């Protein structure tokens, strides 16, 4: 199947009949990294300058054979001119700059173009999507580090949001193929959805999530003899949160998911045709920090855009053919967001983990600075004003 047909079928399948489900934070509160593109009557005819800044330092002290240790250290900047022709339409153009520290050159310089249209509970986005952590996936389905390594997603996105339901269906066109290309086209897509079943003055919150991703590599224009590949991943479970009336502890929460992977390719090259996973998270939100203990048990699980630690195949340069069908991890997360003046958020994360099968102890530590600001330049008048 060609990638154009694949992406069209994917987005239509995701949108059809799913208007009563909703997106959430997944198992972590990643609000500091998320930025929704506002639309509404208050912005009509305005011309604005929006600036997003992101500074990151994440050190993965890993010594396992599945996911080797590495360090991310750098900055990203995305200034954009934004115009609102009407109350429900947003147009923007800008540039994305990515600089890794320790090298004199920019890692990426890419143009930004986005059109966002809102009608009631519905949003439609073309161009640069509200992507990465905005989708709300759990980490076995969608790698947290893509907020650094794959921050830009380009394609089409449909969002639906009511007080109890939210849905995000998207297609990210990752690599365009042309005649005589020596590489395959690449496309990814999916949906993240959630329905709130209970949320009242008692402080209890109960949600049912459903998450799905699909990745495809193929096309008919390349000159290489490489088989098409189509992979599906899905997850579902339950999320429970209880607000607590204590000075030190504000809330307790539990998130439990089962995951499934299947290789839908005509010619299979991966070591597993299907796989499963169990992902359990329990945590406390306190005045000092948010604490979470996570347990992962995977069997033949593979996710092309999921967190590398959770998979049964290696991405190591030293051990590229290493396979570990059964994976068991215990992860402790200590998280804290500091709200600073000027719409700046400092995030600290310390995440030690223990590999139960191999008796290995690894950890990661990270510092992030997120800056999001919008400046009004002028309000344009209509021709007859």
C-alpha positions in Angstrom: 0.0 0.0 0.0 1.4 3.4 -0.9 1.9 5.9 1.9 -0.6 8.5 0.5 -3.4 5.9 0.7 -2.2 4.7 4.1 -2.3 8.2 5.6 -5.7 8.9 4.1 -7.2 5.7 5.4 -5.6 6.1 8.8 -7.0 9.6 9.5 -10.5 8.7 8.3 -10.5 5.6 10.4 -9.4 7.4 13.5 -11.9 10.2 13.2 -15.0 8.2 12.2 -17.3 7.4 15.1 -14.9 8.5 17.9 -16.4 11.8 19.0 -17.1 10.8 22.6 -13.6 9.9 23.9 -10.8 12.1 25.3 -7.1 12.8 25.5 -5.2 13.1 28.8 -1.8 13.6 30.2 -1.0 9.9 29.9 0.7 8.7 33.1 2.7 11.9 33.6 1.7 15.6 34.0 3.6 17.1 31.0 1.8 20.4 30.9 5.1 22.4 31.1 6.0 21.0 27.7 2.6 21.4 26.0 1.4 24.5 24.1 -2.0 24.8 22.6 -2.5 27.2 19.7 -5.3 29.6 20.9 -8.2 30.6 18.7 -11.2 32.7 19.5 -13.1 36.0 19.2 -10.6 37.8 21.4 -7.9 37.3 18.8 -9.9 38.3 15.7 -7.9 40.5 13.2 -4.9 40.5 15.5 -1.3 40.2 14.3 0.9 38.6 17.0 4.5 37.4 17.6 4.6 34.1 19.4 7.8 32.8 20.8 8.5 29.3 22.1 11.8 28.6 23.8 13.0 25.2 25.1 16.3 24.5 26.9 17.1 20.9 27.8 19.7 18.9 29.6 18.9 15.1 30.0 21.6 12.7 31.1 20.7 9.0 30.7 23.2 7.0 32.7 22.2 3.7 31.2 24.4 0.6 30.9 22.0 -2.0 29.6 22.0 -3.6 26.1 18.6 -2.3 25.0 19.0 1.4 25.4 22.5 2.8 25.8 23.3 5.9 27.8 23.5 9.3 26.2 23.1 13.0 27.0 20.9 15.7 25.4 22.1 19.2 26.0 21.0 22.2 23.9 18.3 24.7 23.1 15.4 25.2 20.6 13.7 28.4 19.6 10.5 28.8 17.5 9.4 32.5 16.8 6.3 32.8 14.6 4.1 35.5 13.1 0.4 34.8 13.8 -2.6 36.3 12.1 -6.3 35.7 12.9 -8.4 36.5 9.9 -11.5 35.5 11.8 -12.5 34.4 15.3 -12.2 30.7 14.4 -9.1 30.8 12.1 -5.4 31.0 12.9 -2.6 31.3 10.4 1.1 31.3 11.4 4.5 31.2 9.8 7.9 31.1 11.5 11.2 29.3 11.9 12.4 26.5 14.1 16.0 26.6 15.3 17.8 23.8 17.2 21.3 24.1 18.6 23.0 21.2 20.4 25.7 22.4 22.8 29.2 21.2 22.0 29.0 21.7 18.3 29.3 25.0 16.4 26.5 24.3 13.9 22.8 24.4 14.2 21.2 20.9 14.3 18.1 22.1 12.4 16.7 25.2 10.7 13.2 24.5 9.5 10.3 26.6 8.3 7.0 26.6 10.3 3.5 26.9 8.7 0.2 26.2 10.5 -3.5 26.6 9.8 -5.9 26.0 12.7 -9.6 26.1 12.3 -12.1 25.7 15.2 -15.8 25.1 15.1 -17.5 24.4 18.4 -15.8 21.3 20.0 -13.8 20.6 16.8 -10.3 21.7 15.8 -8.7 21.0 12.5 -4.9 21.6 12.0 -2.9 21.5 8.8 0.9 22.0 8.7 2.9 21.9 12.0 0.8 19.9 14.5 0.2 20.3 18.2 2.4 17.2 18.5 4.8 15.2 20.7 3.7 15.3 24.3 0.5 17.2 23.4 -0.9 13.9 22.2 -1.0 12.5 25.7 0.5 9.0 25.1 2.1 6.7 27.7 5.8 6.3 27.3 5.8 2.7 26.0 3.6 4.1 23.1 5.4 7.4 22.5 8.9 8.2 23.7 9.1 11.3 26.0 12.4 12.2 24.4 10.7 12.9 21.1 9.9 16.4 22.6 13.7 16.9 22.0 14.5 14.7 19.1 11.3 15.0 17.0 9.7 18.2 18.2 8.2 19.1 14.8 5.3 17.0 13.4 3.9 18.0 10.0 0.7 16.8 8.5 -3.0 16.9 9.6 -4.6 16.7 13.0 -8.2 16.5 14.3 -9.1 17.4 17.9 -12.4 17.0 19.7 -12.9 18.3 23.2 -15.9 18.6 25.6 -16.0 18.8 29.4 -15.8 15.0 29.7 -14.3 13.9 26.4 -11.2 14.7 24.4 -9.7 13.1 21.3 -6.6 13.7 19.2 -6.3 12.0 15.8 -3.2 12.8 13.7 -1.0 11.9 10.8 2.7 13.0 10.7 4.3 12.8 7.3 7.9 12.1 8.4 9.7 11.7 5.1 8.7 12.6 1.6 9.7 10.3 -1.3 10.4 11.4 -4.9 11.1 9.5 -8.1 14.3 7.5 -7.9 14.7 8.2 -4.2 17.1 5.8 -2.5 15.0 5.7 0.7 11.4 4.8 1.7 8.6 7.2 2.6 7.8 7.3 6.3 4.5 8.2 7.9 3.2 7.9 11.4 -0.2 8.5 12.9 -2.6 7.6 15.6 -5.1 8.7 18.2 -5.1 9.3 21.9 -8.5 9.4 23.5 -10.0 9.6 26.9 -13.5 9.6 28.5 -14.2 10.9 32.0 -16.6 8.6 33.8 -16.4 10.2 37.2 -15.4 13.7 38.3 -17.3 15.5 41.0 -17.0 17.5 44.2 -15.9 14.5 46.2 -12.4 14.8 44.6 -12.5 11.4 42.7 -11.6 11.3 39.1 -12.1 8.2 36.9 -11.1 8.1 33.2 -10.9 5.4 30.5 -8.1 6.0 28.0 -7.5 4.4 24.6 -4.4 5.0 22.6 -3.3 3.8 19.1 -0.3 4.4 16.8 0.6 3.2 13.4 3.8 3.6 11.5 4.4 2.8 7.8 7.5 2.7 5.6 7.1 2.1 1.9 6.2 3.9 -1.3 6.5 3.1 -5.0 9.0 5.6 -6.2 12.3 4.5 -4.6 15.1 2.5 -6.2 15.8 0.2 -3.3 14.7 -3.4 -2.8 13.3 -3.1 0.7 9.9 -4.5 1.9 7.0 -2.4 3.1 6.6 -2.2 6.8 3.4 -1.5 8.7 3.3 -1.7 12.6 0.4 -1.1 15.0 0.5 -0.4 18.7 -2.4 0.2 21.1 -3.0 0.6 24.8 -6.0 0.9 27.0 -6.7 0.8 30.7 -8.0 3.0 33.6 -6.9 6.2 35.4 -7.9 7.0 38.9 -7.1 10.2 40.8 -8.2 11.3 44.3 -7.7 14.8 45.6 -6.6 14.8 49.3 -7.2 17.6 51.8 -3.8 17.5 53.4 -1.1 20.2 53.5 1.8 18.0 52.4 0.0 15.6 50.0 -2.5 17.0 47.5 -3.5 14.0 45.5 -3.0 10.2 45.0 -3.3 8.5 41.6 -3.1 5.2 39.8 -2.8 4.5 36.1 -2.9 0.9 34.7 -2.5 0.0 31.0 -2.3 -3.1 28.8 -0.4 -2.7 25.5 -0.4 -4.6 22.3 2.0 -4.7 19.3 1.5 -6.3 15.9 3.5 -6.4 12.7 1.0 -6.1 9.8 3.7 -6.1 7.1 3.5 -8.5 4.2 7.2 -9.4 4.7 8.3 -9.5 8.3 11.8 -8.6 9.3 11.4 -8.0 13.0 12.1 -10.8 15.5 8.5 -10.7 16.9 5.3 -10.6 15.0 3.3 -9.5 18.0 3.9 -8.6 21.6 2.2 -7.4 24.8 2.9 -5.2 27.8 1.6 -4.3 31.3 2.2 -0.8 32.6 1.3 0.1 36.1 1.8 3.5 37.7 1.0 4.7 41.3 1.9 8.2 42.6 1.5 11.0 45.0 1.4 14.8 44.3 3.1 16.6 47.2 4.1 20.2 48.0 7.8 19.2 47.6 7.5 17.1 44.4 5.4 14.6 42.5 6.4 11.0 43.1 5.6 8.0 41.0 6.5 4.3 41.0 6.0 2.5 37.6 6.2 -1.2 36.8 6.6 -2.4 33.2 6.4 -6.0 32.0 6.8 -6.6 28.3 6.9 -9.7 26.1 8.1 -9.3 22.6 6.9 -5.6 22.6 8.1 -3.3 19.9 7.0 0.3 19.3 8.9 2.4 16.6 8.0 5.7 18.3 7.8 4.4 21.8 10.2 4.7 24.7 13.3 2.6 24.0 13.6 1.2 27.5 10.3 -0.7 27.2 11.1 -2.6 24.0 12.4 -6.1 23.4 14.9 -5.1 20.7 18.1 -3.1 21.0 19.0 0.3 19.7 22.5 0.0 21.0 25.4 0.6 18.6 27.5 -2.0 20.5 24.8 -4.6 20.6 22.5 -3.9 17.6 21.2 -7.5 17.3 20.5 -8.0 21.0 17.0 -9.3 21.8 15.3 -9.6 25.2 11.8 -10.9 24.8 10.8 -10.6 28.4 11.4 -7.2 30.0 10.7 -6.2 33.6 11.4 -2.7 34.9 10.8 -0.8 38.1 11.0 3.0 37.7 10.9 5.7 40.4 10.1 9.2 39.2 10.7 12.4 41.2 9.2 15.3 39.3 8.9 19.1 40.0 7.8 22.1 38.0 8.8 25.6 39.2 6.8 28.5 37.7 9.1 31.4 37.2 8.3 35.0 36.1 7.7 35.7 32.4 5.9 32.4 31.5 9.0 30.4 32.2 8.8 26.9 33.7 11.8 25.0 35.2 11.3 21.3 35.3 13.5 18.8 37.2 13.2 15.1 36.8 15.1 12.3 38.5 14.3 8.8 37.4 16.2 5.8 38.8 15.2 2.4 37.4 15.9 -1.2 38.2 16.0 -4.0 35.5 14.4 -6.9 37.4 15.5 -9.5 34.8 19.2 -8.5 34.7 19.7 -7.0 38.1 20.9 -3.7 36.7 20.4 -0.3 38.2 20.3 2.8 35.9 19.1 6.3 36.3 18.5 9.6 34.4 18.5 13.2 35.5 17.0 16.1 33.6 16.6 19.9 33.7 14.2 21.7 31.3 13.3 25.3 30.7 10.1 26.0 28.8 9.2 29.5 27.7 5.9 30.4 25.9 5.0 34.0 25.2 2.7 35.9 22.8 3.1 39.5 22.0 0.4 41.6 20.3 1.9 43.6 17.4 -1.3 45.3 16.0 -5.0 44.8 15.3 -5.7 45.2 11.6 -8.8 47.1 10.5 -11.2 45.9 7.9 -11.3 47.7 4.5 -14.7 49.3 5.3 -13.8 50.4 8.9 
